[in-house]
Amino acid sequence: MIRYIERTKAYYRAQGFDRDYQWAMNTETPFSKPAKPLESARITLVTTAVVEPNIPKPIRTAKSYPFSEAPAQFDTAELSWDKVTTHTDDRETYFPLQALDARIAAGDIGSLAPRFHFIPTEYSQRHTRDQDAPLIAQHCLEDAVDLAILIPL
Amino acid sequence: MESKGIATVVIGSALDILQRAGTPRIVFNDLPLGNPVGIPFDRAMQNQTLAAALELLYQAQSPGAIQTLPHRWSASDDWRANFMAITPSNRAALLALGDENRRQRQLNRAQGLFRP
């Protein structure tokens, strides 16, 4: 297993940054059991893959989109994944909508929520915690979501 | 989301980062970053990961639940050494990358490209 925190510290030091990134640390975790059985639950996806790359990265904020508007290819160029070893040409590897649709069609899951949610990878923990996450939670409540699968890239 | 009654699960490959953040439920695939659900076009693996995530949503009794999947990228583990590698031959390039990054950040701020 790779120790990513140690590795990113070394990598950015090698780029001449003198202050290490402070990864989010929480010692208390809110926790909810699913409100409904899977076969009647409504599910959504949360992704860090970018829908609108025309918006400059420093001002991207959380946003919700109808699943019908999910791009065939999200923009992943600015995200920090292993570009030496792999690729993101197969959307299902980070946004498994086909797999989810199949389970819904089979009757295993109640329904797909109307919207999925983009959350930007942010240097600022404050932006994520105080602005982006509450917005997505609010939209999930509006959509009567029971379950969310979060898949960071 | 959890505090508002929505059960969540993260499918990810950087376990140390997820654990530090206090993630309620984690399905962990020890694969190169970029394909947390599974190897590209390996539908069987991807379906297994989704199934594990759905199961963990219901099986977890308390926060911090982790399901580690047995999936492997390949027979070789060479990819682990390649990620964010720092070598004698790329040191200068990395410094240049950092310089460009710092220059871009300054430019962004000067142009008002930042979030309040």
Chai-1 contact restraints between the chains, C-beta under 6 A:
chainA,res_idxA,chainB,res_idxB,connection_type,confidence,min_distance_angstrom,max_distance_angstrom,comment,restraint_id
A,M1,B,D30,contact,1.0,0.0,6.0,A-B,restraint_1
A,I2,B,R80,contact,1.0,0.0,6.0,A-B,restraint_2
A,R3,B,D16,contact,1.0,0.0,6.0,A-B,restraint_3
A,Y4,B,A14,contact,1.0,0.0,6.0,A-B,restraint_4
A,Y4,B,D16,contact,1.0,0.0,6.0,A-B,restraint_5
A,Y4,B,I17,contact,1.0,0.0,6.0,A-B,restraint_6
A,I5,B,D16,contact,1.0,0.0,6.0,A-B,restraint_7
A,R7,B,M84,contact,1.0,0.0,6.0,A-B,restraint_8
A,Y11,B,M84,contact,1.0,0.0,6.0,A-B,restraint_9
A,A14,B,I86,contact,1.0,0.0,6.0,A-B,restraint_10
A,A14,B,L94,contact,1.0,0.0,6.0,A-B,restraint_11
A,Q15,B,L94,contact,1.0,0.0,6.0,A-B,restraint_12
A,Q15,B,L97,contact,1.0,0.0,6.0,A-B,restraint_13
A,Q15,B,G98,contact,1.0,0.0,6.0,A-B,restraint_14
A,G16,B,L95,contact,1.0,0.0,6.0,A-B,restraint_15
A,G16,B,G98,contact,1.0,0.0,6.0,A-B,restraint_16
A,W23,B,I17,contact,1.0,0.0,6.0,A-B,restraint_17
A,W23,B,R20,contact,1.0,0.0,6.0,A-B,restraint_18
A,A24,B,A21,contact,1.0,0.0,6.0,A-B,restraint_19
A,M25,B,R20,contact,1.0,0.0,6.0,A-B,restraint_20
A,N26,B,A21,contact,1.0,0.0,6.0,A-B,restraint_21
A,N26,B,G22,contact,1.0,0.0,6.0,A-B,restraint_22
A,T29,B,G22,contact,1.0,0.0,6.0,A-B,restraint_23
A,T29,B,P24,contact,1.0,0.0,6.0,A-B,restraint_24
A,T29,B,P63,contact,1.0,0.0,6.0,A-B,restraint_25
A,P30,B,E2,contact,1.0,0.0,6.0,A-B,restraint_26
A,P30,B,S3,contact,1.0,0.0,6.0,A-B,restraint_27
A,F31,B,E2,contact,1.0,0.0,6.0,A-B,restraint_28
A,F31,B,P24,contact,1.0,0.0,6.0,A-B,restraint_29
A,F31,B,P63,contact,1.0,0.0,6.0,A-B,restraint_30
A,S32,B,E2,contact,1.0,0.0,6.0,A-B,restraint_31
A,S32,B,G5,contact,1.0,0.0,6.0,A-B,restraint_32
A,S32,B,A7,contact,1.0,0.0,6.0,A-B,restraint_33
A,P34,B,A7,contact,1.0,0.0,6.0,A-B,restraint_34
A,P34,B,L57,contact,1.0,0.0,6.0,A-B,restraint_35
A,P34,B,Y58,contact,1.0,0.0,6.0,A-B,restraint_36
A,P56,B,L113,contact,1.0,0.0,6.0,A-B,restraint_37
A,P58,B,N108,contact,1.0,0.0,6.0,A-B,restraint_38
A,P58,B,L113,contact,1.0,0.0,6.0,A-B,restraint_39
A,P58,B,F114,contact,1.0,0.0,6.0,A-B,restraint_40
A,I59,B,L113,contact,1.0,0.0,6.0,A-B,restraint_41
A,I59,B,R115,contact,1.0,0.0,6.0,A-B,restraint_42
A,W81,B,L33,contact,1.0,0.0,6.0,A-B,restraint_43
A,W81,B,G34,contact,1.0,0.0,6.0,A-B,restraint_44
A,D82,B,P32,contact,1.0,0.0,6.0,A-B,restraint_45
A,D82,B,L33,contact,1.0,0.0,6.0,A-B,restraint_46
A,D82,B,G34,contact,1.0,0.0,6.0,A-B,restraint_47
A,D82,B,F83,contact,1.0,0.0,6.0,A-B,restraint_48
A,V84,B,N82,contact,1.0,0.0,6.0,A-B,restraint_49
A,T85,B,P32,contact,1.0,0.0,6.0,A-B,restraint_50
A,T85,B,W79,contact,1.0,0.0,6.0,A-B,restraint_51
A,T86,B,P32,contact,1.0,0.0,6.0,A-B,restraint_52
A,T86,B,G34,contact,1.0,0.0,6.0,A-B,restraint_53
A,T86,B,N35,contact,1.0,0.0,6.0,A-B,restraint_54
A,T88,B,G34,contact,1.0,0.0,6.0,A-B,restraint_55
A,D90,B,P40,contact,1.0,0.0,6.0,A-B,restraint_56
A,D90,B,F41,contact,1.0,0.0,6.0,A-B,restraint_57
A,E92,B,Q46,contact,1.0,0.0,6.0,A-B,restraint_58
A,T93,B,N35,contact,1.0,0.0,6.0,A-B,restraint_59
A,T93,B,V37,contact,1.0,0.0,6.0,A-B,restraint_60
A,T93,B,P40,contact,1.0,0.0,6.0,A-B,restraint_61
A,P96,B,V37,contact,1.0,0.0,6.0,A-B,restraint_62
A,P96,B,Q46,contact,1.0,0.0,6.0,A-B,restraint_63
A,P96,B,L50,contact,1.0,0.0,6.0,A-B,restraint_64
A,A99,B,Q46,contact,1.0,0.0,6.0,A-B,restraint_65
A,A99,B,N47,contact,1.0,0.0,6.0,A-B,restraint_66
A,A99,B,L50,contact,1.0,0.0,6.0,A-B,restraint_67
A,H127,B,R115,contact,1.0,0.0,6.0,A-B,restraint_68
A,A137,B,M1,contact,1.0,0.0,6.0,A-B,restraint_69
A,A137,B,K4,contact,1.0,0.0,6.0,A-B,restraint_70
A,C140,B,I6,contact,1.0,0.0,6.0,A-B,restraint_71
A,L141,B,K4,contact,1.0,0.0,6.0,A-B,restraint_72
A,V145,B,I6,contact,1.0,0.0,6.0,A-B,restraint_73
A,L147,B,A7,contact,1.0,0.0,6.0,A-B,restraint_74
A,L147,B,L57,contact,1.0,0.0,6.0,A-B,restraint_75
A,A148,B,M1,contact,1.0,0.0,6.0,A-B,restraint_76
A,A148,B,I6,contact,1.0,0.0,6.0,A-B,restraint_77
A,A148,B,T8,contact,1.0,0.0,6.0,A-B,restraint_78
A,I149,B,V9,contact,1.0,0.0,6.0,A-B,restraint_79
A,I149,B,A53,contact,1.0,0.0,6.0,A-B,restraint_80
A,L150,B,T8,contact,1.0,0.0,6.0,A-B,restraint_81
A,L150,B,V10,contact,1.0,0.0,6.0,A-B,restraint_82
A,I151,B,I11,contact,1.0,0.0,6.0,A-B,restraint_83
A,I151,B,P36,contact,1.0,0.0,6.0,A-B,restraint_84
A,P152,B,G12,contact,1.0,0.0,6.0,A-B,restraint_85
